[in-house]
Amino acid sequence: MKNSRRDFLQKLAASAAAFPFLSSYDVLADGGLKPITSSQGPTLRVALMGLGGYASRVAEAMQSCKRAKITGLISGTPNKLSDWGDRFGVPEQSRYNYENFDRIKDNPNIDAVYVITPNALHHDQVMRVAKAGKHAICEKPMALNATEGQEMVDACAKAGVKLLVGYRMHFEPKTVEVVRMRTAGEFGKIKFFQGQCGFRIGDPSQWRLDRDLAGGGAMMDIGIYAINGSRYMVGEEPVWVTAQETKTDPVKFKEGVDETILFQLGFPSGAVASCLSTYNMNYLDRFFLNGEKGFAEMQPSTGYGPIKGRTNKGELTQPHVTHQTLQMDEMAGIILDGNTAIVPVDGNEGLKDLKIIDAIYRACATGTKQELHLV
């Protein structure tokens, strides 16, 4: 038992050396991780915009961050601003509503704004954040379409601020290990990827089923994980896509709100991907990567964790760390230190996913293969 524990810790130490984000954590007796108490450099001061369910998850996770803290709040609900402000120690002068948040320009205690609002609001809000001279972190999908996404990328570049997208999986230890193995050639030539992402959605009145706010349906919420996952798992940019939509409940899933879409991607090397995005089936959170020399399977693959996975070499044993804690500490390093993520999380990464989503919807509408030009 001692030998196996020593071997595990040695492997973990090696992982920390290979992947800098793990170096921000100490190993606990139970094999878990905790933030190192020594100074890691300057702290990223973040205003959270949109104080809903996911923002609450982010806020709680940030309490364990070493390099990021909540210093501002933006919401259209006065009671939330008051309650969250008291809870997270944000002074009244750093609490804003959607009409006056442009004033963050004059707040030296805010470096970045994390936009966690419905999809249709991302574009205008990020543009305003950039105009205020603050860095933007935007939840995915970054916008409703690639045209909006390009405008956001351009606006942030013009303002000299960074635009990052909330791709938490790009920092998740087991995911990063599979990417490392693939990059090192341990799976050989990649041949096939399968991504299954879906669940049965509940309340029919929620914004995710409102085309004007969501920009679509399952594809704009859960399907993007399969799109993005196919890219970082295969390690290439797709050059074509085909897609087919199925709708069994037109009352719940109105015009322009997709229920289920099957889509296929082709890559320059000849690798192919087969993916499913749905709001009408449970137990779908699985990635499978097949290469000439090995495979990787992750299930759950994108949930909040713990992620579970195995490869042809055995079970993935990297410890679970709250995704949003890792994400925000790593994004602090990207914004403040100029660090580079192992898998990109910048606006151009988000833009590529939007171009694929646009093409998937075109493929569903026309029944024809769509060429992709992402490089």
WOFEN-V335228 format. One record per helix or strand of 3 or more residues. SS is the DSSP state (helix for helix, strand for strand). FROM is the first residue (numbers start at 1). TO is the last residue. Records with the same first field share a line. If there is no record, write none. Layout:
SS = FROM-TO  FROM-TO
This chain:
helix = 2-18  20-24  53-62  78-88  92-94  101-106  119-131  146-159  168-171  173-183  207-209  211-214  218-220  223-234  323-337  347-366
strand = 25-27  33-35  44-49  68-74  112-115  135-138  163-165  190-198  238-246  260-267  272-278  284-291  295-299  309-311
